[in-house]
Amino acid sequence: MLTQPTVDKLMAMRLRGMADALREQQESADLQRLSFEERFGLLIDRQWNWRQNRALERRLRNGRLQGTACVEDIDYRTPRSLDRQLMRSLAQESAWVREHQHLFLIGPTGIGKTWLARALAQKACRDGYTALFQKAAELFRGLATARADGTHSRLLYQLSHVDLLIVDDWAMAPMTEAERRDFLEICDVRYQARSTLLTSQLPVANWHTQIGDPTIADSILDRLVHNAHRIELKGESMRRKRAQKVEKDNG
């Protein structure tokens, strides 16, 4: 049977999933008893799943999420004012991303804001959306570098069109003129078309001061605040508690 030439052609056409499934069918007596339609359906299913998995891997890699945070592993036992119902609603098919809503995760350092942001972004990627995670300092540093090397417009376009933009440690320091104007341009393009997730140690009421220029601050917050979910976390640092537990276990 001319299986290998067929496999080679499938590989040449980048139909890796079908090629793998065809090899399995040739090696399984049970699968060979199926009808042509059933076997062909299995080939198509394998190719479909292979392409979906590759696309997910690409979204996760491009999203720069790091780690293994996922919504199924969220810790609701530790007291930190985390609304289980709201989190489950946000995770349900990532409807908030589909509806171009925003999300603010606010609370003290070590409370788990970054981990939750990555978990929700990972779920969005699993639901077919693109995401990009960046520290605020990294974001603005990258924009400054792009302005210097002539790629500023291209980077702004990329930041403006990703489905979910996550900016970690937002409003930690007063923004420069270039930073607030860049962020306003990003918010302008994303307004009612894309979702933004901000994590911050500062309450929303303090963001206006950190942005600086009152007119630009009004414009940025107007595009973010009125269509955003807010999760305000309170309690002890989970990072510190884990460190104390490890120290106790090792002591």
N, C-alpha and C positions, 0 to 999 in steps of 0.2 A: 504494500500500500504506500502511495506517495505522500506519506505524512510530513517528512522533513522538508521537501520543497514547499509544501503548503505553509508550514510553520515559518520557513524563511521569508516567504512573501508577506505573511501577516506581520512579522517583525519589521520588514522593510516599510510596511505601511503604518508602522507604529501602533499596531493592534496587539500589544503585548498581552493584554488580558485574554483575548481570544486564543492566542498562541499557547499560553499556559493551560487554558481549559481544554484545548484540543489534545495536548499531550496527555492530560489526565484521562480524557475519554478513551484514548488509545490503550491506556494501561489498566483500565477498569472494565472487567467483563460485565458488571452490572450496568454501567452507563452505556455500553454498546448494545444492550438489549432495548434501550429506549428508541422511540420513533425518531425519524429525521427531524421532525418539527420540535420535539422535546430536546434533542441534543443541540439543535441550532439555537433554541431559546436559552439554553444554559451558556452557550458561547456568548450570546449577546449580553446576558446578565453579567457574566464575568468581565466583559469589556467595559460595560457601563460602570460597574463597581470600581474597576481599576482606574478609570478616568476620574471618577468622583474622588477616590482616595488621593490620586496625584494632585488634583486641584486643591483639596484640603491641605495637603502637605505644603503646597506652594503658598497658600494663603497664610498658614501658620508661620512659615519661614519668613515671608515678606513682612508679616506683622511684628516681628521682633519681640515676641511676647516673653520668651525665656521661661524656664521652669516648667512645671507640670500643673499649674493651677487650673481647676475646672469646677464648675458650679456644683457638681455632684459631691464634691468634697468640702463644701462650705461648712464651717464650724458654727453651729447655732447654740452650742452648749455654753460657750464662754460668754458671760454677760457683757454686751457692748452696744445695746440698743439696736441690734440688727433685725429689721422687720422681715421675718421669714416669708410672709405672704407677698410682700413687695418683691423680694428677691426672686421668688418663684415666678411671679408675673413677668419680671424682666427677662428671666431665662426662657420663658415659654416661647419658643420659636424666634426669640430675639425680636419680638414685635415692636419694641421701642426703637430699634434700629430701622426696621421697615417703615415706621411712621415718622422717622427723622426727628426723634426726640433726643434730649440731652440728659446727662446724668452727672450729678455732683456727689462725690464721696468725700466727706469732710470729717476730720477728727485728728486727735493727737498722733504723734509719731509712734510707730510700732503697733497700731491698732488693727492693721490688716487692710488698709485702703488699697495699696498697690496690688496685693494678692487678689483682692476682690475684683479690681479693675481688669487684671489679666484673665481671671476666670470668666468674666462676662465677655471679654473680647474673644477668648477661645471659643465660647459658645456661639458667638456671632459668626466666627469663621466656620464652625461646624454647620451653621445654618445657611451658609453660602455667601456671607458678606465679607468684604475685605476690611482689614483693620491695620492700624499702625500705632504702636506703643512708643512713646518718647518721653524722657524726662524733659521738663520745661527748659532747663539750662541747656540740654543737648539740642533741643529744637531750635532755640534762638542762636546757639553757637553755629549750628548747621546753616541757618539762614544767613548769618553774617559771612560765613565762608563762601556760600553760594553767591552772595552779592559781590564778593571780591573776585571770584573766578569766572563770573559771567553765566552761572547756571541758576541764578536767583528765580527767574520766571518759571523755569522748568520745575524747580523744587516747590514753589508756591502752588503750581498746578497739581503736583502729586499730593501735596498736603490737603488741598482743597477738594479733591475728588475721591479720596478713600472713603469707604462707607462709614467707618467708625474710627475717629481720631482720638487717641487716648493721650492726654497730657498729664504726666505725673508730677507732683510737687508744684502745682500751679500757684502763682502769686506769692511765692516764698520771698521774692526780692522785688523792689520797685523796678518797673520796666523802663527801658530806654525809649527814646523817640522812635528809633527804627523798629524795636521789638513791638511796640504797641501798634504801629502802623502796619507791620507785617501781619500781626494777629487779627487786626480789623479786616484786612483784605481776605484772610482765610475765612473769617466768620461771615463776611459778605457773600462769598461764593457758596459756602456751606449752608447758609440760612434757608431753612425749610426744604433742604435737599439732602443733607447728610447729618449724621449724629456725632456729637462730641462728648467725651467723658473726661471730666477734670477731677483730679484728686488734690486736696489741699488741707493743710493744717489750719488755715485761717478761715473764719466764717465768711459767707458771701458778702456780708455787710462791709467787710474790710477790703474787698477786691477793688473797689472803685479807687481807693487811695493808692493801692499798689500799682494800678495801671497808670495813674498819674494825670495826664491831660484830661480834664473833666469832660470835654466834648467827645473825645475818642472813647473814654471809659463808658459814657452813657451809650454810645453806639455799640460797643462790644457786648456790654451786659444786656442791652435790649434784645440782641440777637441770640442770647444764650438763656437768660434767666426765665423768661416767660414760657418756655416750652421744655422745662427741665424737671426731672425727678431729683429730690434731695435726700440723701441718706447721711444723717449726722451720727457718727459713731462716738460712743463714750465708754470709758472704763480704763482698766489698766493696760499697759503695753503687753500685747501678746508675745512680742519678741523677748521682752524681759522675763515674762513668766515661763516661756520655754527654756530660756537660759538657766533660770533658777531650778527648773525641774531637772535639767540635765546635770547641773551641779549637785543637786540633792541625790540623784540616782548614782552618780559617780563617787559621791562622798561616803 
